[in-house]
Amino acid sequence: MKKPRELFKNKPHLLEEREVEQLLDYCEKLQDELVDLKFEQNKNKQLIMLDMLKEIVKACEETEKQQREFLRFGLEPPDFEESISNLKRYLIARCRENGIWL
């Protein structure tokens, strides 16, 4: 993105005009607000992702617990333990890589 002052590099005398100076100040404020907005959007996305990952890990742990109870009571459990463990390991590794601590 071009800086607003660069637009006047061929006519620097216009920078001395009061209206132009006000316009440039306004542009700089808008740029700052845009940066803040982008930061907020990224932060919100991270919060959503964090919440989603927490729910997935919680569901995996609950399913593992259910699997242990099936085995404990001698019932025939569904065979998905390895898949869940792999998914859980993957999620934990991805969180670690991205600095998300559950």
Phi, psi and omega in degrees: 000132178289146173281141184303325181292336179294335180296338183254017184294332178274346179224068184297339180296335179291336179295342180278348180287137182299317181296320179294318178298318178296319178297318179294319176299317179297317178299318179295320177296318179296321178297318178297318179295323178296317177298316179298319180296316178298320178298315180298318180298317178296320179297317179297320178297320179295320179295320178296314180297318180299315179297317180297315180296321177300317180296320180294314179297319178299316179295320178297316180296321178295319179293320176298319178298316178299320179299316179297322179293322176301314180294321182298321183265007175074020178271159179279105182279153172296151184264080179227011183299315182295321179297316180293317179298318178296317179298316180297316178298318179298313181298317180295320178295316179296321178296317179299317180298325184261006178071030177255119183251118182273000000 
